[in-house]
Amino acid sequence: MSNDFPDDLVQLQRDLHAATASLKQFLDEHPHSPEPMDGWHRKPGEGYWTESRREPSPGWSDEEKQQETDLRARLLDLIGEVYAHPHWHTLSGPDLVKARMRLKHIDDPVEDD
């Protein structure tokens, strides 16, 4: 894929992908609720159309809550930096949209035609 983006913008996008992956990994490794919560199991015919279930959550420690807050703050900062990068002022209309989408996939494997 052609890389006509400034190096710092490409690095910001890579950092954004990494931050997103870090937050996802953190959330996948922790109970669904940061606060202690009872689980439930609802069956069809008991006032519900479909079966659903949620395991109980013991909650998170204060350190884990802070870690999630920090991961989300980092993600939001990077989103803002990518979005507000001066490079985008050199483009407009469909070219801007196409370039933003290309940047999101800058490290995707190149497909052979």
Biopython code that builds the backbone (N, CA, C, O; Angstrom):
import numpy as np
from Bio.PDB.StructureBuilder import StructureBuilder

atoms = [
    (1, "MET", "N", (0.851, -1.187, 0.000)),
    (1, "MET", "CA", (0.000, 0.000, 0.000)),
    (1, "MET", "C", (0.890, 1.240, 0.000)),
    (1, "MET", "O", (1.869, 1.307, 0.744)),
    (2, "SER", "N", (0.559, 2.194, -0.811)),
    (2, "SER", "CA", (1.313, 3.427, -0.904)),
    (2, "SER", "C", (1.219, 4.207, 0.400)),
    (2, "SER", "O", (0.151, 4.320, 1.001)),
    (3, "ASN", "N", (2.356, 4.739, 0.820)),
    (3, "ASN", "CA", (2.378, 5.503, 2.060)),
    (3, "ASN", "C", (2.754, 6.939, 1.735)),
    (3, "ASN", "O", (3.933, 7.286, 1.660)),
    (4, "ASP", "N", (1.750, 7.758, 1.546)),
    (4, "ASP", "CA", (2.001, 9.172, 1.302)),
    (4, "ASP", "C", (1.612, 9.997, 2.521)),
    (4, "ASP", "O", (1.265, 11.171, 2.398)),
    (5, "PHE", "N", (1.672, 9.382, 3.694)),
    (5, "PHE", "CA", (1.352, 10.056, 4.950)),
    (5, "PHE", "C", (2.636, 10.465, 5.655)),
    (5, "PHE", "O", (3.665, 9.808, 5.501)),
    (6, "PRO", "N", (2.584, 11.543, 6.425)),
    (6, "PRO", "CA", (3.752, 11.911, 7.232)),
    (6, "PRO", "C", (4.071, 10.793, 8.234)),
    (6, "PRO", "O", (3.172, 10.131, 8.753)),
    (7, "ASP", "N", (5.352, 10.600, 8.489)),
    (7, "ASP", "CA", (5.775, 9.527, 9.392)),
    (7, "ASP", "C", (5.140, 9.638, 10.772)),
    (7, "ASP", "O", (4.768, 8.628, 11.370)),
    (8, "ASP", "N", (5.013, 10.873, 11.282)),
    (8, "ASP", "CA", (4.442, 11.014, 12.626)),
    (8, "ASP", "C", (2.970, 10.626, 12.656)),
    (8, "ASP", "O", (2.495, 10.114, 13.669)),
    (9, "LEU", "N", (2.242, 10.856, 11.575)),
    (9, "LEU", "CA", (0.835, 10.471, 11.504)),
    (9, "LEU", "C", (0.706, 8.949, 11.441)),
    (9, "LEU", "O", (-0.167, 8.369, 12.086)),
    (10, "VAL", "N", (1.575, 8.310, 10.668)),
    (10, "VAL", "CA", (1.562, 6.850, 10.600)),
    (10, "VAL", "C", (1.855, 6.269, 11.980)),
    (10, "VAL", "O", (1.210, 5.304, 12.392)),
    (11, "GLN", "N", (2.808, 6.837, 12.691)),
    (11, "GLN", "CA", (3.132, 6.336, 14.032)),
    (11, "GLN", "C", (1.969, 6.558, 15.002)),
    (11, "GLN", "O", (1.680, 5.698, 15.834)),
    (12, "LEU", "N", (1.309, 7.703, 14.897)),
    (12, "LEU", "CA", (0.131, 7.942, 15.742)),
    (12, "LEU", "C", (-0.941, 6.897, 15.469)),
    (12, "LEU", "O", (-1.568, 6.400, 16.404)),
    (13, "GLN", "N", (-1.163, 6.554, 14.198)),
    (13, "GLN", "CA", (-2.171, 5.544, 13.869)),
    (13, "GLN", "C", (-1.766, 4.188, 14.432)),
    (13, "GLN", "O", (-2.609, 3.454, 14.948)),
    (14, "ARG", "N", (-0.492, 3.855, 14.336)),
    (14, "ARG", "CA", (-0.020, 2.583, 14.911)),
    (14, "ARG", "C", (-0.194, 2.580, 16.426)),
    (14, "ARG", "O", (-0.597, 1.574, 17.009)),
    (15, "ASP", "N", (0.110, 3.702, 17.055)),
    (15, "ASP", "CA", (-0.087, 3.814, 18.501)),
    (15, "ASP", "C", (-1.566, 3.680, 18.860)),
    (15, "ASP", "O", (-1.913, 3.076, 19.874)),
    (16, "LEU", "N", (-2.435, 4.250, 18.020)),
    (16, "LEU", "CA", (-3.872, 4.148, 18.238)),
    (16, "LEU", "C", (-4.333, 2.693, 18.146)),
    (16, "LEU", "O", (-5.117, 2.239, 18.980)),
    (17, "HIS", "N", (-3.858, 1.966, 17.147)),
    (17, "HIS", "CA", (-4.203, 0.543, 17.029)),
    (17, "HIS", "C", (-3.722, -0.222, 18.270)),
    (17, "HIS", "O", (-4.442, -1.068, 18.801)),
    (18, "ALA", "N", (-2.515, 0.077, 18.720)),
    (18, "ALA", "CA", (-1.964, -0.612, 19.894)),
    (18, "ALA", "C", (-2.770, -0.281, 21.152)),
    (18, "ALA", "O", (-3.030, -1.162, 21.972)),
    (19, "ALA", "N", (-3.161, 0.970, 21.302)),
    (19, "ALA", "CA", (-3.945, 1.372, 22.472)),
    (19, "ALA", "C", (-5.314, 0.696, 22.466)),
    (19, "ALA", "O", (-5.810, 0.277, 23.511)),
    (20, "THR", "N", (-5.919, 0.594, 21.288)),
    (20, "THR", "CA", (-7.204, -0.092, 21.164)),
    (20, "THR", "C", (-7.060, -1.561, 21.552)),
    (20, "THR", "O", (-7.898, -2.104, 22.271)),
    (21, "ALA", "N", (-6.001, -2.195, 21.074)),
    (21, "ALA", "CA", (-5.761, -3.601, 21.396)),
    (21, "ALA", "C", (-5.497, -3.784, 22.889)),
    (21, "ALA", "O", (-5.959, -4.758, 23.484)),
    (22, "SER", "N", (-4.763, -2.864, 23.492)),
    (22, "SER", "CA", (-4.477, -2.962, 24.930)),
    (22, "SER", "C", (-5.749, -2.852, 25.759)),
    (22, "SER", "O", (-5.936, -3.604, 26.715)),
    (23, "LEU", "N", (-6.614, -1.927, 25.402)),
    (23, "LEU", "CA", (-7.879, -1.780, 26.133)),
    (23, "LEU", "C", (-8.740, -3.020, 25.937)),
    (23, "LEU", "O", (-9.325, -3.522, 26.897)),
    (24, "LYS", "N", (-8.827, -3.522, 24.709)),
    (24, "LYS", "CA", (-9.624, -4.725, 24.456)),
    (24, "LYS", "C", (-9.091, -5.901, 25.265)),
    (24, "LYS", "O", (-9.866, -6.640, 25.871)),
    (25, "GLN", "N", (-7.785, -6.076, 25.277)),
    (25, "GLN", "CA", (-7.184, -7.174, 26.038)),
    (25, "GLN", "C", (-7.496, -7.025, 27.520)),
    (25, "GLN", "O", (-7.859, -8.000, 28.178)),
    (26, "PHE", "N", (-7.357, -5.812, 28.053)),
    (26, "PHE", "CA", (-7.664, -5.574, 29.461)),
    (26, "PHE", "C", (-9.109, -5.966, 29.761)),
    (26, "PHE", "O", (-9.372, -6.684, 30.725)),
    (27, "LEU", "N", (-10.043, -5.495, 28.938)),
    (27, "LEU", "CA", (-11.463, -5.772, 29.174)),
    (27, "LEU", "C", (-11.771, -7.255, 29.022)),
    (27, "LEU", "O", (-12.591, -7.793, 29.766)),
    (28, "ASP", "N", (-11.129, -7.925, 28.071)),
    (28, "ASP", "CA", (-11.348, -9.359, 27.881)),
    (28, "ASP", "C", (-10.854, -10.180, 29.075)),
    (28, "ASP", "O", (-11.389, -11.252, 29.359)),
    (29, "GLU", "N", (-9.842, -9.680, 29.765)),
    (29, "GLU", "CA", (-9.235, -10.415, 30.875)),
    (29, "GLU", "C", (-9.880, -10.110, 32.221)),
    (29, "GLU", "O", (-9.498, -10.699, 33.232)),
    (30, "HIS", "N", (-10.837, -9.212, 32.251)),
    (30, "HIS", "CA", (-11.458, -8.817, 33.515)),
    (30, "HIS", "C", (-12.958, -9.106, 33.487)),
    (30, "HIS", "O", (-13.566, -9.198, 32.421)),
    (31, "PRO", "N", (-13.539, -9.245, 34.670)),
    (31, "PRO", "CA", (-14.990, -9.447, 34.730)),
    (31, "PRO", "C", (-15.728, -8.302, 34.047)),
    (31, "PRO", "O", (-15.210, -7.191, 33.935)),
    (32, "HIS", "N", (-16.938, -8.588, 33.594)),
    (32, "HIS", "CA", (-17.710, -7.616, 32.811)),
    (32, "HIS", "C", (-18.027, -6.341, 33.570)),
    (32, "HIS", "O", (-18.179, -5.287, 32.952)),
    (33, "SER", "N", (-18.132, -6.404, 34.881)),
    (33, "SER", "CA", (-18.491, -5.214, 35.653)),
    (33, "SER", "C", (-17.374, -4.828, 36.607)),
    (33, "SER", "O", (-16.869, -5.674, 37.345)),
    (34, "PRO", "N", (-16.983, -3.554, 36.601)),
    (34, "PRO", "CA", (-15.964, -3.118, 37.554)),
    (34, "PRO", "C", (-16.484, -3.108, 38.999)),
    (34, "PRO", "O", (-15.696, -3.120, 39.945)),
    (35, "GLU", "N", (-17.791, -3.086, 39.160)),
    (35, "GLU", "CA", (-18.399, -3.141, 40.495)),
    (35, "GLU", "C", (-18.950, -4.543, 40.719)),
    (35, "GLU", "O", (-19.393, -5.186, 39.767)),
    (36, "PRO", "N", (-18.931, -5.032, 41.960)),
    (36, "PRO", "CA", (-19.510, -6.351, 42.222)),
    (36, "PRO", "C", (-20.964, -6.393, 41.757)),
    (36, "PRO", "O", (-21.736, -5.464, 41.993)),
    (37, "MET", "N", (-21.317, -7.490, 41.094)),
    (37, "MET", "CA", (-22.660, -7.605, 40.530)),
    (37, "MET", "C", (-23.074, -9.074, 40.506)),
    (37, "MET", "O", (-22.284, -9.954, 40.163)),
    (38, "ASP", "N", (-24.320, -9.314, 40.874)),
    (38, "ASP", "CA", (-24.859, -10.663, 40.797)),
    (38, "ASP", "C", (-25.021, -11.065, 39.334)),
    (38, "ASP", "O", (-25.226, -10.223, 38.459)),
    (39, "GLY", "N", (-24.927, -12.345, 39.094)),
    (39, "GLY", "CA", (-25.189, -12.863, 37.769)),
    (39, "GLY", "C", (-26.675, -13.139, 37.609)),
    (39, "GLY", "O", (-27.452, -13.007, 38.555)),
    (40, "TRP", "N", (-27.060, -13.529, 36.380)),
    (40, "TRP", "CA", (-28.450, -13.887, 36.135)),
    (40, "TRP", "C", (-28.532, -14.817, 34.942)),
    (40, "TRP", "O", (-27.628, -14.897, 34.110)),
    (41, "HIS", "N", (-29.657, -15.518, 34.894)),
    (41, "HIS", "CA", (-29.942, -16.427, 33.795)),
    (41, "HIS", "C", (-31.430, -16.313, 33.518)),
    (41, "HIS", "O", (-32.257, -16.665, 34.360)),
    (42, "ARG", "N", (-31.761, -15.828, 32.354)),
    (42, "ARG", "CA", (-33.152, -15.642, 31.960)),
    (42, "ARG", "C", (-33.479, -16.620, 30.842)),
    (42, "ARG", "O", (-32.733, -16.758, 29.872)),
    (43, "LYS", "N", (-34.603, -17.290, 30.999)),
    (43, "LYS", "CA", (-35.008, -18.300, 30.020)),
    (43, "LYS", "C", (-36.252, -17.839, 29.273)),
    (43, "LYS", "O", (-37.085, -17.115, 29.819)),
    (44, "PRO", "N", (-36.370, -18.267, 28.011)),
    (44, "PRO", "CA", (-37.605, -17.958, 27.278)),
    (44, "PRO", "C", (-38.805, -18.541, 28.027)),
    (44, "PRO", "O", (-38.708, -19.593, 28.658)),
    (45, "GLY", "N", (-39.906, -17.856, 27.945)),
    (45, "GLY", "CA", (-41.100, -18.326, 28.630)),
    (45, "GLY", "C", (-41.220, -17.801, 30.046)),
    (45, "GLY", "O", (-42.252, -17.987, 30.691)),
    (46, "GLU", "N", (-40.179, -17.148, 30.536)),
    (46, "GLU", "CA", (-40.206, -16.543, 31.874)),
    (46, "GLU", "C", (-40.320, -15.025, 31.731)),
    (46, "GLU", "O", (-39.789, -14.266, 32.542)),
    (47, "GLY", "N", (-41.024, -14.604, 30.683)),
    (47, "GLY", "CA", (-41.173, -13.178, 30.425)),
    (47, "GLY", "C", (-40.129, -12.633, 29.467)),
    (47, "GLY", "O", (-40.059, -11.423, 29.248)),
    (48, "TYR", "N", (-39.310, -13.521, 28.888)),
    (48, "TYR", "CA", (-38.248, -13.106, 27.972)),
    (48, "TYR", "C", (-38.383, -13.873, 26.665)),
    (48, "TYR", "O", (-38.825, -15.022, 26.663)),
    (49, "TRP", "N", (-38.007, -13.252, 25.563)),
    (49, "TRP", "CA", (-38.090, -13.884, 24.253)),
    (49, "TRP", "C", (-36.934, -14.840, 24.003)),
    (49, "TRP", "O", (-37.105, -15.877, 23.362)),
    (50, "THR", "N", (-35.762, -14.490, 24.508)),
    (50, "THR", "CA", (-34.580, -15.319, 24.259)),
    (50, "THR", "C", (-33.873, -15.601, 25.576)),
    (50, "THR", "O", (-34.078, -14.910, 26.575)),
    (51, "GLU", "N", (-33.049, -16.617, 25.553)),
    (51, "GLU", "CA", (-32.255, -16.948, 26.729)),
    (51, "GLU", "C", (-31.054, -15.999, 26.807)),
    (51, "GLU", "O", (-30.420, -15.699, 25.796)),
    (52, "SER", "N", (-30.763, -15.545, 27.991)),
    (52, "SER", "CA", (-29.570, -14.731, 28.205)),
    (52, "SER", "C", (-28.993, -15.053, 29.571)),
    (52, "SER", "O", (-29.696, -15.479, 30.487)),
    (53, "ARG", "N", (-27.706, -14.838, 29.674)),
    (53, "ARG", "CA", (-27.021, -15.203, 30.903)),
    (53, "ARG", "C", (-25.858, -14.236, 31.138)),
    (53, "ARG", "O", (-25.211, -13.787, 30.192)),
    (54, "ARG", "N", (-25.608, -13.929, 32.382)),
    (54, "ARG", "CA", (-24.440, -13.118, 32.748)),
    (54, "ARG", "C", (-23.876, -13.705, 34.041)),
    (54, "ARG", "O", (-24.578, -13.856, 35.041)),
    (55, "GLU", "N", (-22.605, -14.024, 33.985)),
    (55, "GLU", "CA", (-21.948, -14.563, 35.177)),
    (55, "GLU", "C", (-21.796, -13.459, 36.222)),
    (55, "GLU", "O", (-21.742, -12.280, 35.870)),
    (56, "PRO", "N", (-21.726, -13.825, 37.492)),
    (56, "PRO", "CA", (-21.502, -12.795, 38.513)),
    (56, "PRO", "C", (-20.129, -12.148, 38.329)),
    (56, "PRO", "O", (-19.200, -12.775, 37.818)),
    (57, "SER", "N", (-20.016, -10.915, 38.742)),
    (57, "SER", "CA", (-18.738, -10.204, 38.675)),
    (57, "SER", "C", (-18.293, -9.866, 40.091)),
    (57, "SER", "O", (-19.052, -9.264, 40.851)),
    (58, "PRO", "N", (-17.069, -10.249, 40.454)),
    (58, "PRO", "CA", (-16.568, -9.881, 41.772)),
    (58, "PRO", "C", (-16.133, -8.415, 41.835)),
    (58, "PRO", "O", (-15.818, -7.902, 42.909)),
    (59, "GLY", "N", (-16.118, -7.749, 40.688)),
    (59, "GLY", "CA", (-15.658, -6.358, 40.625)),
    (59, "GLY", "C", (-14.166, -6.284, 40.385)),
    (59, "GLY", "O", (-13.481, -7.300, 40.275)),
    (60, "TRP", "N", (-13.682, -5.062, 40.306)),
    (60, "TRP", "CA", (-12.268, -4.816, 40.051)),
    (60, "TRP", "C", (-11.659, -4.109, 41.253)),
    (60, "TRP", "O", (-12.355, -3.466, 42.039)),
    (61, "SER", "N", (-10.357, -4.242, 41.376)),
    (61, "SER", "CA", (-9.636, -3.497, 42.409)),
    (61, "SER", "C", (-9.536, -2.027, 41.987)),
    (61, "SER", "O", (-9.774, -1.689, 40.827)),
    (62, "ASP", "N", (-9.186, -1.169, 42.929)),
    (62, "ASP", "CA", (-8.999, 0.249, 42.607)),
    (62, "ASP", "C", (-7.893, 0.423, 41.565)),
    (62, "ASP", "O", (-7.980, 1.295, 40.701)),
    (63, "GLU", "N", (-6.859, -0.406, 41.649)),
    (63, "GLU", "CA", (-5.763, -0.323, 40.680)),
    (63, "GLU", "C", (-6.241, -0.704, 39.278)),
    (63, "GLU", "O", (-5.841, -0.084, 38.293)),
    (64, "GLU", "N", (-7.091, -1.720, 39.192)),
    (64, "GLU", "CA", (-7.624, -2.126, 37.888)),
    (64, "GLU", "C", (-8.539, -1.047, 37.315)),
    (64, "GLU", "O", (-8.514, -0.786, 36.112)),
    (65, "LYS", "N", (-9.334, -0.431, 38.159)),
    (65, "LYS", "CA", (-10.200, 0.661, 37.700)),
    (65, "LYS", "C", (-9.365, 1.817, 37.172)),
    (65, "LYS", "O", (-9.710, 2.424, 36.157)),
    (66, "GLN", "N", (-8.268, 2.124, 37.857)),
    (66, "GLN", "CA", (-7.400, 3.201, 37.411)),
    (66, "GLN", "C", (-6.702, 2.835, 36.109)),
    (66, "GLN", "O", (-6.523, 3.679, 35.231)),
    (67, "GLN", "N", (-6.312, 1.574, 35.992)),
    (67, "GLN", "CA", (-5.666, 1.124, 34.755)),
    (67, "GLN", "C", (-6.619, 1.278, 33.568)),
    (67, "GLN", "O", (-6.206, 1.733, 32.501)),
    (68, "GLU", "N", (-7.885, 0.903, 33.744)),
    (68, "GLU", "CA", (-8.857, 1.063, 32.664)),
    (68, "GLU", "C", (-9.038, 2.541, 32.316)),
    (68, "GLU", "O", (-9.101, 2.901, 31.140)),
    (69, "THR", "N", (-9.122, 3.388, 33.331)),
    (69, "THR", "CA", (-9.255, 4.831, 33.106)),
    (69, "THR", "C", (-8.069, 5.357, 32.313)),
    (69, "THR", "O", (-8.241, 6.146, 31.383)),
    (70, "ASP", "N", (-6.877, 4.929, 32.674)),
    (70, "ASP", "CA", (-5.666, 5.366, 31.971)),
    (70, "ASP", "C", (-5.649, 4.871, 30.520)),
    (70, "ASP", "O", (-5.285, 5.615, 29.610)),
    (71, "LEU", "N", (-6.042, 3.618, 30.313)),
    (71, "LEU", "CA", (-6.072, 3.075, 28.951)),
    (71, "LEU", "C", (-7.073, 3.840, 28.082)),
    (71, "LEU", "O", (-6.785, 4.145, 26.925)),
    (72, "ARG", "N", (-8.245, 4.148, 28.639)),
    (72, "ARG", "CA", (-9.257, 4.897, 27.875)),
    (72, "ARG", "C", (-8.783, 6.329, 27.599)),
    (72, "ARG", "O", (-9.020, 6.861, 26.514)),
    (73, "ALA", "N", (-8.119, 6.950, 28.572)),
    (73, "ALA", "CA", (-7.613, 8.312, 28.376)),
    (73, "ALA", "C", (-6.555, 8.335, 27.269)),
    (73, "ALA", "O", (-6.552, 9.237, 26.431)),
    (74, "ARG", "N", (-5.673, 7.360, 27.266)),
    (74, "ARG", "CA", (-4.643, 7.268, 26.226)),
    (74, "ARG", "C", (-5.292, 7.098, 24.852)),
    (74, "ARG", "O", (-4.886, 7.732, 23.878)),
    (75, "LEU", "N", (-6.298, 6.239, 24.791)),
    (75, "LEU", "CA", (-7.005, 6.016, 23.538)),
    (75, "LEU", "C", (-7.651, 7.302, 23.037)),
    (75, "LEU", "O", (-7.535, 7.634, 21.857)),
    (76, "LEU", "N", (-8.323, 8.019, 23.913)),
    (76, "LEU", "CA", (-8.975, 9.268, 23.510)),
    (76, "LEU", "C", (-7.962, 10.316, 23.065)),
    (76, "LEU", "O", (-8.206, 11.043, 22.103)),
    (77, "ASP", "N", (-6.832, 10.399, 23.754)),
    (77, "ASP", "CA", (-5.779, 11.341, 23.352)),
    (77, "ASP", "C", (-5.280, 11.030, 21.937)),
    (77, "ASP", "O", (-5.127, 11.927, 21.109)),
    (78, "LEU", "N", (-5.033, 9.757, 21.680)),
    (78, "LEU", "CA", (-4.535, 9.371, 20.356)),
    (78, "LEU", "C", (-5.573, 9.610, 19.264)),
    (78, "LEU", "O", (-5.227, 10.035, 18.162)),
    (79, "ILE", "N", (-6.834, 9.342, 19.562)),
    (79, "ILE", "CA", (-7.889, 9.626, 18.586)),
    (79, "ILE", "C", (-7.865, 11.108, 18.219)),
    (79, "ILE", "O", (-7.946, 11.464, 17.043)),
    (80, "GLY", "N", (-7.753, 11.962, 19.223)),
    (80, "GLY", "CA", (-7.710, 13.401, 18.982)),
    (80, "GLY", "C", (-6.497, 13.819, 18.172)),
    (80, "GLY", "O", (-6.599, 14.671, 17.290)),
    (81, "GLU", "N", (-5.340, 13.217, 18.471)),
    (81, "GLU", "CA", (-4.122, 13.567, 17.742)),
    (81, "GLU", "C", (-4.201, 13.151, 16.275)),
    (81, "GLU", "O", (-3.797, 13.903, 15.388)),
    (82, "VAL", "N", (-4.720, 11.953, 16.026)),
    (82, "VAL", "CA", (-4.861, 11.504, 14.636)),
    (82, "VAL", "C", (-5.867, 12.388, 13.910)),
    (82, "VAL", "O", (-5.613, 12.838, 12.792)),
    (83, "TYR", "N", (-6.996, 12.633, 14.539)),
    (83, "TYR", "CA", (-8.069, 13.408, 13.912)),
    (83, "TYR", "C", (-7.633, 14.839, 13.587)),
    (83, "TYR", "O", (-7.984, 15.375, 12.535)),
    (84, "ALA", "N", (-6.868, 15.452, 14.493)),
    (84, "ALA", "CA", (-6.504, 16.858, 14.337)),
    (84, "ALA", "C", (-5.151, 17.072, 13.653)),
    (84, "ALA", "O", (-4.662, 18.200, 13.599)),
    (85, "HIS", "N", (-4.553, 16.021, 13.139)),
    (85, "HIS", "CA", (-3.232, 16.160, 12.515)),
    (85, "HIS", "C", (-3.319, 17.135, 11.332)),
    (85, "HIS", "O", (-4.277, 17.091, 10.560)),
    (86, "PRO", "N", (-2.327, 18.007, 11.194)),
    (86, "PRO", "CA", (-2.340, 19.006, 10.112)),
    (86, "PRO", "C", (-2.403, 18.411, 8.696)),
    (86, "PRO", "O", (-2.839, 19.090, 7.766)),
    (87, "HIS", "N", (-1.981, 17.174, 8.525)),
    (87, "HIS", "CA", (-2.025, 16.548, 7.202)),
    (87, "HIS", "C", (-3.428, 16.572, 6.609)),
    (87, "HIS", "O", (-3.583, 16.715, 5.396)),
    (88, "TRP", "N", (-4.442, 16.435, 7.440)),
    (88, "TRP", "CA", (-5.809, 16.358, 6.930)),
    (88, "TRP", "C", (-6.264, 17.661, 6.298)),
    (88, "TRP", "O", (-7.201, 17.662, 5.500)),
    (89, "HIS", "N", (-5.623, 18.770, 6.638)),
    (89, "HIS", "CA", (-5.997, 20.057, 6.052)),
    (89, "HIS", "C", (-5.561, 20.184, 4.584)),
    (89, "HIS", "O", (-5.963, 21.115, 3.888)),
    (90, "THR", "N", (-4.730, 19.232, 4.126)),
    (90, "THR", "CA", (-4.286, 19.257, 2.730)),
    (90, "THR", "C", (-5.259, 18.524, 1.810)),
    (90, "THR", "O", (-5.069, 18.501, 0.594)),
    (91, "LEU", "N", (-6.303, 17.925, 2.392)),
    (91, "LEU", "CA", (-7.263, 17.135, 1.622)),
    (91, "LEU", "C", (-8.677, 17.624, 1.896)),
    (91, "LEU", "O", (-8.935, 18.304, 2.889)),
    (92, "SER", "N", (-9.587, 17.263, 0.996)),
    (92, "SER", "CA", (-10.993, 17.605, 1.226)),
    (92, "SER", "C", (-11.889, 16.617, 0.498)),
    (92, "SER", "O", (-11.435, 15.866, -0.364)),
    (93, "GLY", "N", (-13.150, 16.628, 0.852)),
    (93, "GLY", "CA", (-14.156, 15.808, 0.187)),
    (93, "GLY", "C", (-13.830, 14.329, 0.205)),
    (93, "GLY", "O", (-13.311, 13.809, 1.192)),
    (94, "PRO", "N", (-14.138, 13.652, -0.894)),
    (94, "PRO", "CA", (-13.909, 12.201, -0.961)),
    (94, "PRO", "C", (-12.440, 11.819, -0.773)),
    (94, "PRO", "O", (-12.141, 10.750, -0.242)),
    (95, "ASP", "N", (-11.524, 12.688, -1.204)),
    (95, "ASP", "CA", (-10.097, 12.383, -1.016)),
    (95, "ASP", "C", (-9.745, 12.288, 0.461)),
    (95, "ASP", "O", (-8.944, 11.440, 0.857)),
    (96, "LEU", "N", (-10.328, 13.137, 1.264)),
    (96, "LEU", "CA", (-10.087, 13.110, 2.706)),
    (96, "LEU", "C", (-10.605, 11.805, 3.307)),
    (96, "LEU", "O", (-9.915, 11.156, 4.092)),
    (97, "VAL", "N", (-11.801, 11.438, 2.938)),
    (97, "VAL", "CA", (-12.406, 10.208, 3.465)),
    (97, "VAL", "C", (-11.575, 8.991, 3.055)),
    (97, "VAL", "O", (-11.290, 8.124, 3.881)),
    (98, "LYS", "N", (-11.191, 8.929, 1.787)),
    (98, "LYS", "CA", (-10.397, 7.801, 1.299)),
    (98, "LYS", "C", (-9.044, 7.729, 2.011)),
    (98, "LYS", "O", (-8.580, 6.647, 2.369)),
    (99, "ALA", "N", (-8.425, 8.878, 2.210)),
    (99, "ALA", "CA", (-7.125, 8.900, 2.880)),
    (99, "ALA", "C", (-7.247, 8.439, 4.331)),
    (99, "ALA", "O", (-6.401, 7.687, 4.813)),
    (100, "ARG", "N", (-8.286, 8.880, 5.026)),
    (100, "ARG", "CA", (-8.480, 8.438, 6.416)),
    (100, "ARG", "C", (-8.660, 6.918, 6.478)),
    (100, "ARG", "O", (-8.107, 6.262, 7.361)),
    (101, "MET", "N", (-9.416, 6.370, 5.559)),
    (101, "MET", "CA", (-9.616, 4.921, 5.535)),
    (101, "MET", "C", (-8.316, 4.198, 5.190)),
    (101, "MET", "O", (-8.019, 3.152, 5.768)),
    (102, "ARG", "N", (-7.545, 4.740, 4.262)),
    (102, "ARG", "CA", (-6.249, 4.131, 3.917)),
    (102, "ARG", "C", (-5.320, 4.115, 5.115)),
    (102, "ARG", "O", (-4.624, 3.128, 5.356)),
    (103, "LEU", "N", (-5.309, 5.210, 5.869)),
    (103, "LEU", "CA", (-4.426, 5.267, 7.032)),
    (103, "LEU", "C", (-4.809, 4.204, 8.054)),
    (103, "LEU", "O", (-3.935, 3.576, 8.651)),
    (104, "LYS", "N", (-6.093, 3.999, 8.259)),
    (104, "LYS", "CA", (-6.536, 2.987, 9.225)),
    (104, "LYS", "C", (-6.023, 1.601, 8.865)),
    (104, "LYS", "O", (-5.842, 0.755, 9.741)),
    (105, "HIS", "N", (-5.788, 1.366, 7.577)),
    (105, "HIS", "CA", (-5.369, 0.043, 7.105)),
    (105, "HIS", "C", (-3.938, 0.043, 6.579)),
    (105, "HIS", "O", (-3.568, -0.814, 5.777)),
    (106, "ILE", "N", (-3.137, 0.998, 7.028)),
    (106, "ILE", "CA", (-1.789, 1.198, 6.511)),
    (106, "ILE", "C", (-0.898, -0.052, 6.654)),
    (106, "ILE", "O", (-0.027, -0.292, 5.818)),
    (107, "ASP", "N", (-1.119, -0.838, 7.706)),
    (107, "ASP", "CA", (-0.276, -2.008, 7.934)),
    (107, "ASP", "C", (-0.946, -3.320, 7.548)),
    (107, "ASP", "O", (-0.418, -4.395, 7.833)),
    (108, "ASP", "N", (-2.095, -3.241, 6.908)),
    (108, "ASP", "CA", (-2.753, -4.464, 6.446)),
    (108, "ASP", "C", (-1.914, -5.118, 5.367)),
    (108, "ASP", "O", (-1.248, -4.427, 4.597)),
    (109, "PRO", "N", (-1.936, -6.439, 5.300)),
    (109, "PRO", "CA", (-1.194, -7.111, 4.225)),
    (109, "PRO", "C", (-1.744, -6.689, 2.861)),
    (109, "PRO", "O", (-2.944, -6.469, 2.697)),
    (110, "VAL", "N", (-0.853, -6.585, 1.905)),
    (110, "VAL", "CA", (-1.247, -6.221, 0.549)),
    (110, "VAL", "C", (-1.770, -7.478, -0.147)),
    (110, "VAL", "O", (-1.130, -8.529, -0.139)),
    (111, "GLU", "N", (-2.957, -7.338, -0.749)),
    (111, "GLU", "CA", (-3.553, -8.476, -1.465)),
    (111, "GLU", "C", (-3.077, -8.459, -2.908)),
    (111, "GLU", "O", (-3.026, -7.405, -3.542)),
    (112, "ASP", "N", (-2.728, -9.636, -3.423)),
    (112, "ASP", "CA", (-2.356, -9.755, -4.837)),
    (112, "ASP", "C", (-3.626, -9.777, -5.671)),
    (112, "ASP", "O", (-4.604, -10.434, -5.312)),
    (113, "ASP", "N", (-3.606, -9.064, -6.776)),
    (113, "ASP", "CA", (-4.784, -9.054, -7.668)),
    (113, "ASP", "C", (-4.748, -10.207, -8.624)),
    (113, "ASP", "O", (-5.654, -10.357, -9.444)),
]
sb = StructureBuilder()
sb.init_structure("model")
sb.init_model(0)
sb.init_chain("A")
sb.init_seg("    ")
for serial, (resi, resn, name, xyz) in enumerate(atoms, 1):
    if name == "N":
        sb.init_residue(resn, " ", resi, " ")
    sb.init_atom(name, np.array(xyz, "f"), 0.0, 1.0, " ", f" {name:<3s}", serial, name[0])
structure = sb.get_structure()
